[in-house]
Amino acid sequence: MDAGVRLSADRAAATEQNAVPAPMAAALAAFDRHLALERGLSAHTVRAYTRDIASLLRFAADDYCEELADLDIGVLRGWLGSLHRSGQARTSMARRAASARAFTAFAHQRGWLAADPGAQLRSPKVHRHLPEVLGQEQMSAVLTGTPGRPSAAAQGGVGGRAAAGKRGSAASKPLAAAIELRDAAIMELLYATGIRVSELCGLGIGDLDLARRTIRVLGKRSKERVVPVGIPAVRAVLTWIEQGRPLVGRAQPAAGVASSGSALFIGQMGRRIDPRTVRRVVHARIAATGSVPDIGPHGVRHTAATHLLEGGADLRSVQEILGHASLATTQIYTHVSIDRLIAVYHQAHPRA
């Protein structure tokens, strides 16, 4: 985990712990370290889980639990009931129930709870919404279309707007063209591989294997996988590396900002690209196409998976490509394909 990201997570955790009764704060701090260091969860997930358990422990204290050992299934259900009455969505309730189960299992393993009350806790059933995806022709239009203007709004990563303000119209045409090469390579690679935005941002130049046409990806919980890359994406990435990156890489990082090193994609300020910049790139290039729905970066991932299945890929292979821990997560794309098939049938068959 990046040191800066981890520092921010530590500060957020400390704030939550300060709001928890002192006898329970040590357990919350230990849980935070367990999630980050032993389970290797992302800073965002650690922050969410810590916030959930801080809420649980505050509720427990208000319910006359003087110490962690007093935590039982009644307190857990009472906490979730209070969240439900406050209007929490089913998805939020399910996430909080998962946080509680993870915490009580951890506390039981450490000997702080005589039994694990979370094992008796059931999550609210979440209604799964099928992801919006683009058709193959729509996706092709996004990849081949020319944006209405250079993606200056997406150029700089952290500090990019400040740089744009300083340089203004002085930004050179070659630099703008280099940024366009980068953005085209980002779009091609996201669609070709179905990788997450965070995974794309973590790529290094050495992760691309030209001989095998694959890319090495570091996914959730630091799990590494190798993903095939199509020829158009390889060409776009090579063009960016050879023609665009050297020009963009001439920029010197701002004071106190780490250099890009061997990062595959970099921003105008000369440092590794960040997820916010990639999201702006995706939204800008989809918007430039005109009539195509703005599905966002995760929609591009959904689209890649759906097109793989429509092309004959088996579910297990798609699971490996996407880096899903469970096959059940990948199965949602079969429903997407079936719905698309039904829609085409009703549109095309004269007696539908």
N, C-alpha and C positions, 0 to 999 in steps of 0.2 A: 504494500500500500504506500502511495506517495506520502512523504513526510508531512507536507503541508496539509494534505487532506486529512491525514491521521490527527494532526494537531487540532484542526477544526473540530473533528469528531470528539477528541478528548475534551475540548472546552465545552461542547454541547453536553457531553455526558456529565461533566462536573456541575454544570448548571442544574441538570435534572437531579443529580445526587444531593445537591444542597437543599432541594425542595422536598426531599424525602426524610422522614424521621430518622434521627441519627442511628438507632440500633439496626436499621435496615439498609442504611446508605452503603455500608461496607459490602453487603451482598450484591447490591446493584452495581457497584464499581467492579467487583470480581466478575459479574456476569458480562459487563461491557468488555472487559479484557478477554474473557473466554470467547465471545463472539468474534472479536477482531483477530486475536492471535491464534486461538486453537481451531476455530471453525473457518477462519479466513473470509468472513463475510465483508461485503463492501461497506464503506463508511456510511453510505446512505441507509443501508439495512441495519447496521449497528445503531445508528442514531434513532431509527424508527422503533426498534425493539426496546432500546433503553427508555425512550419516551413512554412507550406503552407500560413498561413495568414500573416506572416512576408513578404513573397514574394509578396502577393497581395498588402499589404500596401505600400511597396517600389515602386511597379508599379504605384499605385495610386498617390503617391507623385511625381513621374516622369511625370505623366499625369496631373499635375497641380491641384491635389486635396490638398488643404491646410489644411483641417480638415476632420475628419471622416464623418461628415454630407454630404460631397460632393460625397461620394461613391454611385454609381448608377449602373444600369444594364449595361450601356455602358462600364464602367470601368471593371466590372466583365468579360464581353465578350472579351474585349480587352486583359485582362490578360490571359485568357484561350487561346485566339488566338496566343498570343506571345509564350505561352508554346507549342502549337501545331507546330508553325513554327520552334521551337528549336528541334523538333523531339521527344517530350514526347510520351510515349506509351499510348494507350487508357485507360489502367487500371490506370495509374498515373493521367491522365486527369480526369477520373471519381472520383478518390479520392480527387483531388484538388477541383473539383466542389462541392463535398459533404462538404469539409472543409469550403468553401465559404458560402454555404447555412447555415451551422451551425453557422458561425460567424455573418452573417447579421441578422439571426433570433434572436440571443443573443443580438446584438446591438440594434435592433428594440425594443426588450422587455425592455431593459434598458433605452429607450428613446433617444438614441444617433443617431438613424436614424428615420426620419419621416415615412418612409415606408420600407418594407423589399424587396430589389431588388433581393435577392437570390431566392425568391419564383418564379421568372420568368426564372431562370436559369435551363437549361436542361443539363444533363450529356451525354457525348458521349456513344453510345451503346458499351458495352464491349462484346467481343466474349468469351463465357465461354468454357474453355477447360475441358473435362471430366478428372477426376482424374485417375491416374494409380492405379490399385488395383491388389492384388495377388489372385490366385485361392485358394480354401480351402486346397488342397494338398500342394501347395507352402507355405501357411501360417503355416500349420502343420509342414513342414520341418524346417521352421525358429524357431518354438517354441521348437521342440524336438532335433534339431541339436546341436552338440557340437562345440563351436568356436575353430578355429585352434590354438589359443593361448589365455591365460587369457586376459580379457579385461582391461589390465593395462592402455591402452590409455584412458579408460573411467572411471578409478577408482576414481579419487580424487576430482572432482568438482573444485572449486576455489583453486588453490594452489596444485592440485593433481600432476601436472608434476614436480613441485619442490620437492614434497615429494618422488616421484619415483626416482628422481635424487639422493636424499640424501640416500635413503634406498638401491637402486640398487638391487643387487641379495640377499640382506639380508631380503627382504620381505618373510614372512613365507608362506608355502604352505597352512596352515589353513586360513590365511587371504585371499589368492588368491581364495580359495574355497568359502569363505564367500562372496566375491565380485561376484563370479559366481552365487551364490544363489540370490543375490540382482538383478543381471542383468536378470536372468530368471524370477523373480517375476515381474520386470518392463515390460518385453515383454508380459507376460501372462495378466497382468492387463490392459495394453494399448489395447490389442486386445479384451479382454473380455468386456471392458466397452466403448471403443471408446473415452475415455477422451483425452483432450489436454495435451501436455507436461507440460505446466504451471500449469494445474490443478493437475497433478500427483505430481509435485514438492511441491505443497502446502498441500498435504495430511498429516494427523497425524495418529498415531496408533489408536487413539480413533474413527477415522472416519469409521473404518471397523466394520460392524455389523455382527458378525458370525452367530447369530441366524437366521437372515433374509437373509443372504448372499447378503448384499448390502454395498455400500460405499457412504459416504456423500461427495459431491464435491462442491467446491466454484468456480463458473465459472466466465465468463465475467461480468463486472459491479457488482461484488460481489453477484451474484445470486446463491443461493444454490439449489442443486437438489440431489436426491437420485437415484443411478444407481445400477441395479442388477449386481452381479458378479457370473461368472460360477464357478463350483466346482474346475476345475484344477487351476484357478487363485487364488482361496481362499487357496488351498493347497500350492501353490508356495509362496504366501505372508506369510502364517503362518510359513513355513519352514524358510524363510528369517528372520522373527521376532524372532523365537525361537533359531535358530542355527547360522544365519549369522550376524544379527544386533548386538548382544552383543559383538562379536569379533571385528567388524569394529568400534563399538561405544567406544571402549577402547581408541582410538586415541584422544589426546587432541587437541582442536582447536588451530590454530596459534594465535599469539598475535593480538588482535583487531578484531578477527573473532568470530561471535556469535556461540554459541553451537547449537547442533541439537535439543535440547529439546525433544519434543514428535514426531518429524518428522518421518514419516513412512520410507522414504528412505534417507540414508545419504551417504556421500562420505568418502573416506579413511582418510580425515583430520578431521573427526568427526563432520561435520556440515551438515545441510540440503543440500540435493542434488540440483544442479542447472540445468536449462534447457539444457545448453551446454553439460553437462555430460550425460544427458539422450539421447540427440541426438547422441552422440558418441556411446553410448551403442547400440542403435537401428541400426545404420549404421554398426557397427562391427559385430553384430550377423546376420544381413542379409548377409553381405559379406562372413561370414564364411560358409554360406549354399552353396555358389558356383554359381549355375546357376540362382538363383532367382534375379529378378531386384531389385535394391536398391531404394525402394519407399520412404524411410525415415519415420520419426515418423508420419507425417500427412498422409502419404500413409497408415500406419497401421490403422489410424482412418477411412479413406475412406474404407479400406478393411473390417473393422468391420461392418460399416453401410451397405455396399453392401451385405455381407453375411447374415446379419439380414433380409434384404428385400428378398433375394433369399430363405431364410428359411421360409418365410411366415409372417414376422412381418409387421404390417401396418405402413404407413408413419408417422402417428401422434405419435406412440410409439417411433419410431426411432428419431423423432424430440426431444422428451422429454429426451431420453437417451443421445443424443449428446449435448443437451443444446442450440439448435438453437432458436433464437428469432422468426424467421419467417419460416413457413412451406415451402416457396419458396426455401430457402437455402437447405432444406433436399431433395427437389424434384430432384435435380441433380443426386442423387443416383439411381432414377428410370431409368434415361437414361443410366447409367452405366450398370445396370442389363439387360436392353433391348439390348444394344449393345453386351453384352456377350452372350445373348441368340441367337442373330442373327449369331454371329461368330460360336457358337457351331452348329447351324443348318446348315450353309454352309459347315462346316467341316464334319459333320456326315451324312447328308441326301444324299442318292445316286443320287437324282434328283434335288439337290439344284442349 
